[in-house]
């Protein structure tokens, strides 16, 4: 009996070759018998073995099938498994516990994108010996632009023709890259393949389950209008076998009737040459093929590996174009919530959107006296006004790579620290608050003639651990944040009205920043629905000598108030109000101090209880 040749082809382009006499059992490693992770083994009690997968690859049955020879030209395959069909790259499957004979050569699917070709080495009466595989790894669609030069250097000969092809490809690839904003890059790739590989025809075919769609078809004699092509009338059918081999192997396939000895023993109609290269998605799954063929002047030289590699590179360019289109669509949808920089990170790593607990800073920003403003502007004017306000405020959030969580009525909610890790999220939140006040100055100027009320916003900022992720539903995505940190930020925004200031920041947030912000310790407060007391600080945009004096005297009075030195607090606050008669926090603390002087509390607490949400 003539030995059989076994060739194992893997998705990464590597392969192994063994020669063994049948019968032989093929399957996954059986460690209990001392088998190696790969290769031939003759000490298994079941007989000679070919191990094609390590023990950890449990998707391959341990004792999958046996190979025997019916005669010198026939290979007999017996499927040993009771549940798994054995699928050839061409033709019908070998059923569970069933057998089939193949003439001269057969290629079987071992696992996803891994095949085993078994051959007798004799000429066959079928077309098996007309196929060959370009055993190199197709380009990664996410990095094709960086890999093209290396691949060409490996495959292109240092000849005039080789360098001419490289030069031509370098001219074509930028055209494909530039056209990815539309579907025209499919046609650009097909046109380039016809021109570079001297094809009669090239097709870009994409798969959708069991269905497919040809996104481009270009003929050599009519690259502008296929309806005028004379080659179209003589074109052979597209080879389903070629395409099926690509889908199963994930590697470029070549069908070549012009190779020396290729037609020995073959009887085929409509002889042609063809090449099919995989189009991959970013997970490297085969989602389409770039298929090219030629059927005129078949006395020409055989299909060279450099030509096949060029087609493969162009297929990679299509893959890259599709990946960029997908990223752009995802980024456009993500930009509703995230800055462009953060959206790009999410497109690359969608796990950033998974629900998780993380340290964040949350901001609530509310437009003051909105009811009065909307009444004076009317419905249409109010919409225009709020669009202007929210645009300015949102741009401030985006400049610090924050997340726009939501707009609710006249309120904006934003967050920093997720989905992308931002260790300086507290600093970003306060930087944003300062820039918002500058933006509101621009709004005042634009709307001065239409809005009589002073345009102001109230901002509350808090930091801490929160749950972030998709807080919407399976029907409508909504990236959001849950937790006490959110409730506190909301209460601080509301408390700005009671203290008469524009921005309140919790001590949690301020402790995570440097000393570059201008703040004063305003109070320790308790708010409805929050069990813990909160130390709050007022944030202002500028620090003059007058502000520094005000802040210093106020904090001294606050310390006296906490120590129950109410007379001292009243005296100090009197100094503050003589210089700053409109300072509402000082008036509030003065009122509390006077009340304690008149009606001392038996169980005094310096915590300022706010009864409004």
Buried (B, 14 or more C-beta within 10 A) or exposed (E): EEEBBBBBBBBBBEBEEBEBEBBBBBBBBBEEEEBEEBBBBEEBEEEBBBBBBBBEBEEBBBBBBBBBBEEEBEBBBBBBBEEBEBBBBBBEBBEEEEBBBBBBBBBBBBBEBBBBBBBBEEEBEBBBBBBBBBBBBBBBBBEBBEBBEEBBEEBBEEEEEBEEBBEBBEEBBEBBBEBBEEBBBBBBBBBBBBBBBBBBBBBBBBBEEEEBEBBBBBBBBBBEEBEEBEBBEEBBEBBEBBBBBBBBBBBBBBBBBBBEEBBEBBEEEEBBBBBBBBBBBBEBBBBBBBBBBBBEEEEEEBBBBBBBBBBBBBBBBBBBBBBBBBBEEBBEBBBEBBBEEBBBBBBEEEEBBEEEEBBBBBBBBBBBBBEEBBEBBEEEBBEBBBEBBBEBBBEBBBEBBBBBBBEEEBBBBBBBBBBBEBEBBBBBBBBBBBBBBEBBEEBEEEBEEEBEBEBBBBBBBBBBEBBBBBBEEEEEBEBBBBBBBBBBBBBBBBBBBBBBBBBBBBBBBBEBBEEEBBBBBBBBBBBEEBEEBBBBBBBBBEEEEEBEBBBEBBBBBBBBBBEBBBEBBBEBBEBBBEEBEEBEBBBBBBEBBBEBEEEEEEEEEBBBEBEEE
